[in-house]
């Protein structure tokens, strides 16, 4: 049997990625923000960041088109 090659988690809009049991990386779709030796360190870092929302996933509503 083989072990999983890729482990991925989502925290507050950030991805925590681990490849073949090496370091954990905190990233967005376009940026790598940090690398950590444990999942707990990577999770703590991601939880300390402000929530991340990609611009492509934002919903457009009628109210957003009306000027204030």
Protein Blocks (a to p, Z undefined) as FASTA:
>chain_A
ZZdfbdcddeehiacddeehiacddddfkbcfbdcfbfklmmmmmmmpccdddfklpccd
fklmpcZZ
